[in-house]
Amino acid sequence: MGNLRFISVAILLFFATNIAFANDYMYNQQMKYYNSMKTCTMGTFPLGGVSLGSGDKTAEIGMNYYIYGMQNSKCHIREHLGNSNKHCYLPREVAKKYAEEGIKTLNAARNGAAYSQYINQISNDENYCKYED
């Protein structure tokens, strides 16, 4: 199950990051999300959705980020990208580094594919993040 999560997260992060550059709205929403995460400021950051397939085999994948604020001294974030529904509870310093890595990865993706080992590590650490159905 862990490897499947790793693959799913890596694909979704790559997919979501690259889609962001197809339109400035998505890029700006992701930047707002990461900047708000640095201080754990509550907010909803809709990225819109994408259509996959064609004709009667088209599927819509919605993408949204949420910051619910501090809960038990941890920043509660949610990344809902299609079928991946991740809730994370990050200590302030982890949230700040996660946000900085997210911004760095988002900007690096302008030159092609980008990946953050730190984000992947945190996303797959059950001490921080849980995936829900």
Phi and psi in radians as a Rosetta constraint file:
Dihedral C 1 N 2 CA 2 C 2 CIRCULARHARMONIC -1.072 0.35
Dihedral N 2 CA 2 C 2 N 3 CIRCULARHARMONIC -0.757 0.35
Dihedral C 2 N 3 CA 3 C 3 CIRCULARHARMONIC -1.135 0.35
Dihedral N 3 CA 3 C 3 N 4 CIRCULARHARMONIC -0.645 0.35
Dihedral C 3 N 4 CA 4 C 4 CIRCULARHARMONIC -1.114 0.35
Dihedral N 4 CA 4 C 4 N 5 CIRCULARHARMONIC -0.730 0.35
Dihedral C 4 N 5 CA 5 C 5 CIRCULARHARMONIC -1.079 0.35
Dihedral N 5 CA 5 C 5 N 6 CIRCULARHARMONIC -0.774 0.35
Dihedral C 5 N 6 CA 6 C 6 CIRCULARHARMONIC -0.998 0.35
Dihedral N 6 CA 6 C 6 N 7 CIRCULARHARMONIC -0.847 0.35
Dihedral C 6 N 7 CA 7 C 7 CIRCULARHARMONIC -1.110 0.35
Dihedral N 7 CA 7 C 7 N 8 CIRCULARHARMONIC -0.785 0.35
Dihedral C 7 N 8 CA 8 C 8 CIRCULARHARMONIC -1.075 0.35
Dihedral N 8 CA 8 C 8 N 9 CIRCULARHARMONIC -0.799 0.35
Dihedral C 8 N 9 CA 9 C 9 CIRCULARHARMONIC -1.128 0.35
Dihedral N 9 CA 9 C 9 N 10 CIRCULARHARMONIC -0.785 0.35
Dihedral C 9 N 10 CA 10 C 10 CIRCULARHARMONIC -1.058 0.35
Dihedral N 10 CA 10 C 10 N 11 CIRCULARHARMONIC -0.772 0.35
Dihedral C 10 N 11 CA 11 C 11 CIRCULARHARMONIC -1.146 0.35
Dihedral N 11 CA 11 C 11 N 12 CIRCULARHARMONIC -0.797 0.35
Dihedral C 11 N 12 CA 12 C 12 CIRCULARHARMONIC -1.157 0.35
Dihedral N 12 CA 12 C 12 N 13 CIRCULARHARMONIC -0.715 0.35
Dihedral C 12 N 13 CA 13 C 13 CIRCULARHARMONIC -1.106 0.35
Dihedral N 13 CA 13 C 13 N 14 CIRCULARHARMONIC -0.777 0.35
Dihedral C 13 N 14 CA 14 C 14 CIRCULARHARMONIC -1.089 0.35
Dihedral N 14 CA 14 C 14 N 15 CIRCULARHARMONIC -0.822 0.35
Dihedral C 14 N 15 CA 15 C 15 CIRCULARHARMONIC -1.086 0.35
Dihedral N 15 CA 15 C 15 N 16 CIRCULARHARMONIC -0.897 0.35
Dihedral C 15 N 16 CA 16 C 16 CIRCULARHARMONIC -1.134 0.35
Dihedral N 16 CA 16 C 16 N 17 CIRCULARHARMONIC -0.693 0.35
Dihedral C 16 N 17 CA 17 C 17 CIRCULARHARMONIC -1.131 0.35
Dihedral N 17 CA 17 C 17 N 18 CIRCULARHARMONIC -0.789 0.35
Dihedral C 17 N 18 CA 18 C 18 CIRCULARHARMONIC -1.228 0.35
Dihedral N 18 CA 18 C 18 N 19 CIRCULARHARMONIC -0.615 0.35
Dihedral C 18 N 19 CA 19 C 19 CIRCULARHARMONIC -1.118 0.35
Dihedral N 19 CA 19 C 19 N 20 CIRCULARHARMONIC -0.573 0.35
Dihedral C 19 N 20 CA 20 C 20 CIRCULARHARMONIC -0.967 0.35
Dihedral N 20 CA 20 C 20 N 21 CIRCULARHARMONIC -0.570 0.35
Dihedral C 20 N 21 CA 21 C 21 CIRCULARHARMONIC -1.438 0.35
Dihedral N 21 CA 21 C 21 N 22 CIRCULARHARMONIC -0.121 0.35
Dihedral C 21 N 22 CA 22 C 22 CIRCULARHARMONIC -1.240 0.35
Dihedral N 22 CA 22 C 22 N 23 CIRCULARHARMONIC -0.433 0.35
Dihedral C 22 N 23 CA 23 C 23 CIRCULARHARMONIC -2.626 0.35
Dihedral N 23 CA 23 C 23 N 24 CIRCULARHARMONIC 2.455 0.35
Dihedral C 23 N 24 CA 24 C 24 CIRCULARHARMONIC -1.083 0.35
Dihedral N 24 CA 24 C 24 N 25 CIRCULARHARMONIC -0.526 0.35
Dihedral C 24 N 25 CA 25 C 25 CIRCULARHARMONIC -1.000 0.35
Dihedral N 25 CA 25 C 25 N 26 CIRCULARHARMONIC -0.859 0.35
Dihedral C 25 N 26 CA 26 C 26 CIRCULARHARMONIC -1.133 0.35
Dihedral N 26 CA 26 C 26 N 27 CIRCULARHARMONIC -0.745 0.35
Dihedral C 26 N 27 CA 27 C 27 CIRCULARHARMONIC -1.047 0.35
Dihedral N 27 CA 27 C 27 N 28 CIRCULARHARMONIC -0.828 0.35
Dihedral C 27 N 28 CA 28 C 28 CIRCULARHARMONIC -1.099 0.35
Dihedral N 28 CA 28 C 28 N 29 CIRCULARHARMONIC -0.680 0.35
Dihedral C 28 N 29 CA 29 C 29 CIRCULARHARMONIC -1.129 0.35
Dihedral N 29 CA 29 C 29 N 30 CIRCULARHARMONIC -0.727 0.35
Dihedral C 29 N 30 CA 30 C 30 CIRCULARHARMONIC -1.127 0.35
Dihedral N 30 CA 30 C 30 N 31 CIRCULARHARMONIC -0.703 0.35
Dihedral C 30 N 31 CA 31 C 31 CIRCULARHARMONIC -1.116 0.35
Dihedral N 31 CA 31 C 31 N 32 CIRCULARHARMONIC -0.722 0.35
Dihedral C 31 N 32 CA 32 C 32 CIRCULARHARMONIC -1.065 0.35
Dihedral N 32 CA 32 C 32 N 33 CIRCULARHARMONIC -0.747 0.35
Dihedral C 32 N 33 CA 33 C 33 CIRCULARHARMONIC -1.027 0.35
Dihedral N 33 CA 33 C 33 N 34 CIRCULARHARMONIC -0.915 0.35
Dihedral C 33 N 34 CA 34 C 34 CIRCULARHARMONIC -1.144 0.35
Dihedral N 34 CA 34 C 34 N 35 CIRCULARHARMONIC -0.674 0.35
Dihedral C 34 N 35 CA 35 C 35 CIRCULARHARMONIC -1.164 0.35
Dihedral N 35 CA 35 C 35 N 36 CIRCULARHARMONIC -0.648 0.35
Dihedral C 35 N 36 CA 36 C 36 CIRCULARHARMONIC -1.218 0.35
Dihedral N 36 CA 36 C 36 N 37 CIRCULARHARMONIC -0.570 0.35
Dihedral C 36 N 37 CA 37 C 37 CIRCULARHARMONIC -1.122 0.35
Dihedral N 37 CA 37 C 37 N 38 CIRCULARHARMONIC -0.544 0.35
Dihedral C 37 N 38 CA 38 C 38 CIRCULARHARMONIC -0.979 0.35
Dihedral N 38 CA 38 C 38 N 39 CIRCULARHARMONIC -0.599 0.35
Dihedral C 38 N 39 CA 39 C 39 CIRCULARHARMONIC -1.965 0.35
Dihedral N 39 CA 39 C 39 N 40 CIRCULARHARMONIC 0.080 0.35
Dihedral C 39 N 40 CA 40 C 40 CIRCULARHARMONIC 0.983 0.35
Dihedral N 40 CA 40 C 40 N 41 CIRCULARHARMONIC 0.762 0.35
Dihedral C 40 N 41 CA 41 C 41 CIRCULARHARMONIC -1.436 0.35
Dihedral N 41 CA 41 C 41 N 42 CIRCULARHARMONIC 2.191 0.35
Dihedral C 41 N 42 CA 42 C 42 CIRCULARHARMONIC -1.024 0.35
Dihedral N 42 CA 42 C 42 N 43 CIRCULARHARMONIC 2.540 0.35
Dihedral C 42 N 43 CA 43 C 43 CIRCULARHARMONIC 3.087 0.35
Dihedral N 43 CA 43 C 43 N 44 CIRCULARHARMONIC 2.831 0.35
Dihedral C 43 N 44 CA 44 C 44 CIRCULARHARMONIC -2.061 0.35
Dihedral N 44 CA 44 C 44 N 45 CIRCULARHARMONIC 2.333 0.35
Dihedral C 44 N 45 CA 45 C 45 CIRCULARHARMONIC -2.252 0.35
Dihedral N 45 CA 45 C 45 N 46 CIRCULARHARMONIC 1.476 0.35
Dihedral C 45 N 46 CA 46 C 46 CIRCULARHARMONIC -1.292 0.35
Dihedral N 46 CA 46 C 46 N 47 CIRCULARHARMONIC 2.263 0.35
Dihedral C 46 N 47 CA 47 C 47 CIRCULARHARMONIC -1.709 0.35
Dihedral N 47 CA 47 C 47 N 48 CIRCULARHARMONIC -0.065 0.35
Dihedral C 47 N 48 CA 48 C 48 CIRCULARHARMONIC 1.521 0.35
Dihedral N 48 CA 48 C 48 N 49 CIRCULARHARMONIC -2.580 0.35
Dihedral C 48 N 49 CA 49 C 49 CIRCULARHARMONIC -2.644 0.35
Dihedral N 49 CA 49 C 49 N 50 CIRCULARHARMONIC 3.005 0.35
Dihedral C 49 N 50 CA 50 C 50 CIRCULARHARMONIC -2.295 0.35
Dihedral N 50 CA 50 C 50 N 51 CIRCULARHARMONIC 2.656 0.35
Dihedral C 50 N 51 CA 51 C 51 CIRCULARHARMONIC -1.801 0.35
Dihedral N 51 CA 51 C 51 N 52 CIRCULARHARMONIC 2.292 0.35
Dihedral C 51 N 52 CA 52 C 52 CIRCULARHARMONIC -2.021 0.35
Dihedral N 52 CA 52 C 52 N 53 CIRCULARHARMONIC 2.476 0.35
Dihedral C 52 N 53 CA 53 C 53 CIRCULARHARMONIC 1.563 0.35
Dihedral N 53 CA 53 C 53 N 54 CIRCULARHARMONIC -2.897 0.35
Dihedral C 53 N 54 CA 54 C 54 CIRCULARHARMONIC -2.664 0.35
Dihedral N 54 CA 54 C 54 N 55 CIRCULARHARMONIC 2.793 0.35
Dihedral C 54 N 55 CA 55 C 55 CIRCULARHARMONIC 1.051 0.35
Dihedral N 55 CA 55 C 55 N 56 CIRCULARHARMONIC -2.380 0.35
Dihedral C 55 N 56 CA 56 C 56 CIRCULARHARMONIC -1.361 0.35
Dihedral N 56 CA 56 C 56 N 57 CIRCULARHARMONIC 0.002 0.35
Dihedral C 56 N 57 CA 57 C 57 CIRCULARHARMONIC -1.883 0.35
Dihedral N 57 CA 57 C 57 N 58 CIRCULARHARMONIC 0.462 0.35
Dihedral C 57 N 58 CA 58 C 58 CIRCULARHARMONIC -1.477 0.35
Dihedral N 58 CA 58 C 58 N 59 CIRCULARHARMONIC 2.365 0.35
Dihedral C 58 N 59 CA 59 C 59 CIRCULARHARMONIC -2.141 0.35
Dihedral N 59 CA 59 C 59 N 60 CIRCULARHARMONIC 2.380 0.35
Dihedral C 59 N 60 CA 60 C 60 CIRCULARHARMONIC -1.661 0.35
Dihedral N 60 CA 60 C 60 N 61 CIRCULARHARMONIC 2.304 0.35
Dihedral C 60 N 61 CA 61 C 61 CIRCULARHARMONIC -2.052 0.35
Dihedral N 61 CA 61 C 61 N 62 CIRCULARHARMONIC 1.993 0.35
Dihedral C 61 N 62 CA 62 C 62 CIRCULARHARMONIC -1.499 0.35
Dihedral N 62 CA 62 C 62 N 63 CIRCULARHARMONIC 2.580 0.35
Dihedral C 62 N 63 CA 63 C 63 CIRCULARHARMONIC -2.383 0.35
Dihedral N 63 CA 63 C 63 N 64 CIRCULARHARMONIC 2.183 0.35
Dihedral C 63 N 64 CA 64 C 64 CIRCULARHARMONIC -2.517 0.35
Dihedral N 64 CA 64 C 64 N 65 CIRCULARHARMONIC 2.529 0.35
Dihedral C 64 N 65 CA 65 C 65 CIRCULARHARMONIC -2.027 0.35
Dihedral N 65 CA 65 C 65 N 66 CIRCULARHARMONIC 2.561 0.35
Dihedral C 65 N 66 CA 66 C 66 CIRCULARHARMONIC -2.400 0.35
Dihedral N 66 CA 66 C 66 N 67 CIRCULARHARMONIC 2.539 0.35
Dihedral C 66 N 67 CA 67 C 67 CIRCULARHARMONIC -2.180 0.35
Dihedral N 67 CA 67 C 67 N 68 CIRCULARHARMONIC 2.097 0.35
Dihedral C 67 N 68 CA 68 C 68 CIRCULARHARMONIC -1.669 0.35
Dihedral N 68 CA 68 C 68 N 69 CIRCULARHARMONIC -0.059 0.35
Dihedral C 68 N 69 CA 69 C 69 CIRCULARHARMONIC 1.673 0.35
Dihedral N 69 CA 69 C 69 N 70 CIRCULARHARMONIC -3.006 0.35
Dihedral C 69 N 70 CA 70 C 70 CIRCULARHARMONIC -1.396 0.35
Dihedral N 70 CA 70 C 70 N 71 CIRCULARHARMONIC 2.325 0.35
Dihedral C 70 N 71 CA 71 C 71 CIRCULARHARMONIC -2.408 0.35
Dihedral N 71 CA 71 C 71 N 72 CIRCULARHARMONIC 2.078 0.35
Dihedral C 71 N 72 CA 72 C 72 CIRCULARHARMONIC 0.941 0.35
Dihedral N 72 CA 72 C 72 N 73 CIRCULARHARMONIC 0.807 0.35
Dihedral C 72 N 73 CA 73 C 73 CIRCULARHARMONIC 1.135 0.35
Dihedral N 73 CA 73 C 73 N 74 CIRCULARHARMONIC 0.357 0.35
Dihedral C 73 N 74 CA 74 C 74 CIRCULARHARMONIC -2.319 0.35
Dihedral N 74 CA 74 C 74 N 75 CIRCULARHARMONIC 2.546 0.35
Dihedral C 74 N 75 CA 75 C 75 CIRCULARHARMONIC -1.438 0.35
Dihedral N 75 CA 75 C 75 N 76 CIRCULARHARMONIC 2.093 0.35
Dihedral C 75 N 76 CA 76 C 76 CIRCULARHARMONIC -1.609 0.35
Dihedral N 76 CA 76 C 76 N 77 CIRCULARHARMONIC 2.015 0.35
Dihedral C 76 N 77 CA 77 C 77 CIRCULARHARMONIC -2.087 0.35
Dihedral N 77 CA 77 C 77 N 78 CIRCULARHARMONIC 2.763 0.35
Dihedral C 77 N 78 CA 78 C 78 CIRCULARHARMONIC -2.426 0.35
Dihedral N 78 CA 78 C 78 N 79 CIRCULARHARMONIC 2.298 0.35
Dihedral C 78 N 79 CA 79 C 79 CIRCULARHARMONIC -2.082 0.35
Dihedral N 79 CA 79 C 79 N 80 CIRCULARHARMONIC 1.885 0.35
Dihedral C 79 N 80 CA 80 C 80 CIRCULARHARMONIC -1.933 0.35
Dihedral N 80 CA 80 C 80 N 81 CIRCULARHARMONIC 1.714 0.35
Dihedral C 80 N 81 CA 81 C 81 CIRCULARHARMONIC -2.091 0.35
Dihedral N 81 CA 81 C 81 N 82 CIRCULARHARMONIC 1.722 0.35
Dihedral C 81 N 82 CA 82 C 82 CIRCULARHARMONIC 1.105 0.35
Dihedral N 82 CA 82 C 82 N 83 CIRCULARHARMONIC -2.144 0.35
Dihedral C 82 N 83 CA 83 C 83 CIRCULARHARMONIC -1.480 0.35
Dihedral N 83 CA 83 C 83 N 84 CIRCULARHARMONIC -0.063 0.35
Dihedral C 83 N 84 CA 84 C 84 CIRCULARHARMONIC -1.646 0.35
Dihedral N 84 CA 84 C 84 N 85 CIRCULARHARMONIC 2.070 0.35
Dihedral C 84 N 85 CA 85 C 85 CIRCULARHARMONIC -2.184 0.35
Dihedral N 85 CA 85 C 85 N 86 CIRCULARHARMONIC 1.606 0.35
Dihedral C 85 N 86 CA 86 C 86 CIRCULARHARMONIC -1.807 0.35
Dihedral N 86 CA 86 C 86 N 87 CIRCULARHARMONIC 2.229 0.35
Dihedral C 86 N 87 CA 87 C 87 CIRCULARHARMONIC -1.940 0.35
Dihedral N 87 CA 87 C 87 N 88 CIRCULARHARMONIC 2.250 0.35
Dihedral C 87 N 88 CA 88 C 88 CIRCULARHARMONIC -2.178 0.35
Dihedral N 88 CA 88 C 88 N 89 CIRCULARHARMONIC 2.527 0.35
Dihedral C 88 N 89 CA 89 C 89 CIRCULARHARMONIC -2.133 0.35
Dihedral N 89 CA 89 C 89 N 90 CIRCULARHARMONIC 1.780 0.35
Dihedral C 89 N 90 CA 90 C 90 CIRCULARHARMONIC -1.936 0.35
Dihedral N 90 CA 90 C 90 N 91 CIRCULARHARMONIC 2.262 0.35
Dihedral C 90 N 91 CA 91 C 91 CIRCULARHARMONIC -0.999 0.35
Dihedral N 91 CA 91 C 91 N 92 CIRCULARHARMONIC 2.680 0.35
Dihedral C 91 N 92 CA 92 C 92 CIRCULARHARMONIC -0.880 0.35
Dihedral N 92 CA 92 C 92 N 93 CIRCULARHARMONIC -0.808 0.35
Dihedral C 92 N 93 CA 93 C 93 CIRCULARHARMONIC -1.187 0.35
Dihedral N 93 CA 93 C 93 N 94 CIRCULARHARMONIC -0.610 0.35
Dihedral C 93 N 94 CA 94 C 94 CIRCULARHARMONIC -1.191 0.35
Dihedral N 94 CA 94 C 94 N 95 CIRCULARHARMONIC -0.748 0.35
Dihedral C 94 N 95 CA 95 C 95 CIRCULARHARMONIC -1.062 0.35
Dihedral N 95 CA 95 C 95 N 96 CIRCULARHARMONIC -0.725 0.35
Dihedral C 95 N 96 CA 96 C 96 CIRCULARHARMONIC -1.116 0.35
Dihedral N 96 CA 96 C 96 N 97 CIRCULARHARMONIC -0.778 0.35
Dihedral C 96 N 97 CA 97 C 97 CIRCULARHARMONIC -1.200 0.35
Dihedral N 97 CA 97 C 97 N 98 CIRCULARHARMONIC -0.684 0.35
Dihedral C 97 N 98 CA 98 C 98 CIRCULARHARMONIC -0.995 0.35
Dihedral N 98 CA 98 C 98 N 99 CIRCULARHARMONIC -0.793 0.35
Dihedral C 98 N 99 CA 99 C 99 CIRCULARHARMONIC -1.113 0.35
Dihedral N 99 CA 99 C 99 N 100 CIRCULARHARMONIC -0.793 0.35
Dihedral C 99 N 100 CA 100 C 100 CIRCULARHARMONIC -1.079 0.35
Dihedral N 100 CA 100 C 100 N 101 CIRCULARHARMONIC -0.713 0.35
Dihedral C 100 N 101 CA 101 C 101 CIRCULARHARMONIC -1.153 0.35
Dihedral N 101 CA 101 C 101 N 102 CIRCULARHARMONIC -0.677 0.35
Dihedral C 101 N 102 CA 102 C 102 CIRCULARHARMONIC -1.081 0.35
Dihedral N 102 CA 102 C 102 N 103 CIRCULARHARMONIC -0.754 0.35
Dihedral C 102 N 103 CA 103 C 103 CIRCULARHARMONIC -1.139 0.35
Dihedral N 103 CA 103 C 103 N 104 CIRCULARHARMONIC -0.774 0.35
Dihedral C 103 N 104 CA 104 C 104 CIRCULARHARMONIC -1.074 0.35
Dihedral N 104 CA 104 C 104 N 105 CIRCULARHARMONIC -0.760 0.35
Dihedral C 104 N 105 CA 105 C 105 CIRCULARHARMONIC -1.171 0.35
Dihedral N 105 CA 105 C 105 N 106 CIRCULARHARMONIC -0.727 0.35
Dihedral C 105 N 106 CA 106 C 106 CIRCULARHARMONIC -1.069 0.35
Dihedral N 106 CA 106 C 106 N 107 CIRCULARHARMONIC -0.774 0.35
Dihedral C 106 N 107 CA 107 C 107 CIRCULARHARMONIC -1.219 0.35
Dihedral N 107 CA 107 C 107 N 108 CIRCULARHARMONIC -0.658 0.35
Dihedral C 107 N 108 CA 108 C 108 CIRCULARHARMONIC -1.143 0.35
Dihedral N 108 CA 108 C 108 N 109 CIRCULARHARMONIC -0.531 0.35
Dihedral C 108 N 109 CA 109 C 109 CIRCULARHARMONIC -1.159 0.35
Dihedral N 109 CA 109 C 109 N 110 CIRCULARHARMONIC -0.272 0.35
Dihedral C 109 N 110 CA 110 C 110 CIRCULARHARMONIC -1.107 0.35
Dihedral N 110 CA 110 C 110 N 111 CIRCULARHARMONIC -0.417 0.35
Dihedral C 110 N 111 CA 111 C 111 CIRCULARHARMONIC -1.771 0.35
Dihedral N 111 CA 111 C 111 N 112 CIRCULARHARMONIC 0.251 0.35
Dihedral C 111 N 112 CA 112 C 112 CIRCULARHARMONIC 2.275 0.35
Dihedral N 112 CA 112 C 112 N 113 CIRCULARHARMONIC -2.773 0.35
Dihedral C 112 N 113 CA 113 C 113 CIRCULARHARMONIC -1.164 0.35
Dihedral N 113 CA 113 C 113 N 114 CIRCULARHARMONIC 2.571 0.35
Dihedral C 113 N 114 CA 114 C 114 CIRCULARHARMONIC -2.431 0.35
Dihedral N 114 CA 114 C 114 N 115 CIRCULARHARMONIC 2.681 0.35
Dihedral C 114 N 115 CA 115 C 115 CIRCULARHARMONIC -2.626 0.35
Dihedral N 115 CA 115 C 115 N 116 CIRCULARHARMONIC 2.492 0.35
Dihedral C 115 N 116 CA 116 C 116 CIRCULARHARMONIC -2.113 0.35
Dihedral N 116 CA 116 C 116 N 117 CIRCULARHARMONIC 1.996 0.35
Dihedral C 116 N 117 CA 117 C 117 CIRCULARHARMONIC -1.104 0.35
Dihedral N 117 CA 117 C 117 N 118 CIRCULARHARMONIC -0.639 0.35
Dihedral C 117 N 118 CA 118 C 118 CIRCULARHARMONIC -1.110 0.35
Dihedral N 118 CA 118 C 118 N 119 CIRCULARHARMONIC -0.842 0.35
Dihedral C 118 N 119 CA 119 C 119 CIRCULARHARMONIC -1.064 0.35
Dihedral N 119 CA 119 C 119 N 120 CIRCULARHARMONIC -0.748 0.35
Dihedral C 119 N 120 CA 120 C 120 CIRCULARHARMONIC -1.095 0.35
Dihedral N 120 CA 120 C 120 N 121 CIRCULARHARMONIC -0.736 0.35
Dihedral C 120 N 121 CA 121 C 121 CIRCULARHARMONIC -1.066 0.35
Dihedral N 121 CA 121 C 121 N 122 CIRCULARHARMONIC -0.838 0.35
Dihedral C 121 N 122 CA 122 C 122 CIRCULARHARMONIC -1.143 0.35
Dihedral N 122 CA 122 C 122 N 123 CIRCULARHARMONIC -0.752 0.35
Dihedral C 122 N 123 CA 123 C 123 CIRCULARHARMONIC -1.058 0.35
Dihedral N 123 CA 123 C 123 N 124 CIRCULARHARMONIC -0.518 0.35
Dihedral C 123 N 124 CA 124 C 124 CIRCULARHARMONIC -1.778 0.35
Dihedral N 124 CA 124 C 124 N 125 CIRCULARHARMONIC 0.136 0.35
Dihedral C 124 N 125 CA 125 C 125 CIRCULARHARMONIC -1.662 0.35
Dihedral N 125 CA 125 C 125 N 126 CIRCULARHARMONIC 1.945 0.35
Dihedral C 125 N 126 CA 126 C 126 CIRCULARHARMONIC -1.151 0.35
Dihedral N 126 CA 126 C 126 N 127 CIRCULARHARMONIC -0.202 0.35
Dihedral C 126 N 127 CA 127 C 127 CIRCULARHARMONIC -1.250 0.35
Dihedral N 127 CA 127 C 127 N 128 CIRCULARHARMONIC -0.350 0.35
Dihedral C 127 N 128 CA 128 C 128 CIRCULARHARMONIC -1.978 0.35
Dihedral N 128 CA 128 C 128 N 129 CIRCULARHARMONIC -0.800 0.35
Dihedral C 128 N 129 CA 129 C 129 CIRCULARHARMONIC -2.178 0.35
Dihedral N 129 CA 129 C 129 N 130 CIRCULARHARMONIC 2.543 0.35
Dihedral C 129 N 130 CA 130 C 130 CIRCULARHARMONIC -2.280 0.35
Dihedral N 130 CA 130 C 130 N 131 CIRCULARHARMONIC 2.485 0.35
Dihedral C 130 N 131 CA 131 C 131 CIRCULARHARMONIC -1.761 0.35
Dihedral N 131 CA 131 C 131 N 132 CIRCULARHARMONIC 2.283 0.35
Dihedral C 131 N 132 CA 132 C 132 CIRCULARHARMONIC -2.017 0.35
Dihedral N 132 CA 132 C 132 N 133 CIRCULARHARMONIC 2.720 0.35
